[in-house]
Amino acid sequence: MSFERLEAIRKSISESEVDALLVTHPVNRRYLSGFDGSSGLLLISCNQSYLITDFRYLEQAEKQAEAFTIIRRHDELYPGLAEIINQNGWKKIGFEAKQLIYDSYREMTEKVKSQWVPLTDTVEKLRMVKNAAELTVMSKGAAQLDRAFSHLLTLIRPGVSERQLALELEIFLLRAGAEEKSFKFIVASGPRGALPHGVATEKTMMVGEMVTLDFGAVFDGYATDMTRTVCLGKPDQLQLSIYELVRKAQAEAAKAVGPQKNTKEIDSVARDIIEQRGYGDNFGHGLGHGIGLETHEAPTLSQLSDTILEPGMVVTIEPGVYLPGLGGVRIEDMVYVTETGAHSMTTSTRELIII
Ligand SMILES: [Mn+2]
């Protein structure tokens, strides 16, 4: 698999008119090489591919990164880097501008005299389109989120704290084979539902409150993410109408996803529906985001985005309406783009569940 990816990145490298690319972002390194240790750099040109790592990982790197020449890193990184660059006669080296912190950049450019070219999203662009194996892994992970949600429904009741739910959720997902949480779970009940990122607290849930649950976990390296909002007891008119509004915006936006569709236009589908009802200001975030090795990755779905969707891309569709002091509703699915439209990986009902 890493051979295919190497071929693709080499095409980008030659289009960027550099002799080689230095990959410092661990996720991009894993994506291109297969090596998932905690430390290592890649240097890739049209005909060479090096993985520089330290003593701890030499054996693992040899096994995982079969397409790469493994180079042992000594205490100081840069003399070794300079040696490889000089040996190959490379003049222009691309680096990941978004990923290198200023101090490292300064040291690197002082110690390795090359022409350093900042590149943006070179590997991230490749990562946007998932192959069949990646889609399978992510679909299986998403199915675990659906199972976890069903399990949660048996635990939600008045008097239970948000944290208790978050803890149960985490245990359930780890037992189901997750490596870790994708992010701090959001369990936002009652007025806290107005906080789009209301991480679980000690607050207990009460009758008459809506509860927004936003959670995800990493399975085989790939993140998953989903949100549902449920109601404890009978919803009032406002809760019901906000819920139906978000549900409609989410369903229509998910239906609009497909190949050749522009991300901004898909955001507009949900935004227009919410704006028409006067709640535009209460939907203050983008519609969704790409997801894969990272929970938030390209492409973004928002008014500022401008990506044409392709088969194999996986994005979240997650509109929300937040009413300060009262509460909020968000519904989120992970969907992937097919040859003809889109398919939702998370399948739990989007009808309002009344507990
Ligand atoms: Mn999300």
Boltz pocket constraint, residues with backbone or C-beta under 6 A from the ligand:
constraints:
  - pocket:
      binder: B
      contacts: [[A, 225], [A, 226], [A, 289], [A, 295], [A, 316], [A, 318], [A, 332]]
      max_distance: 6.0
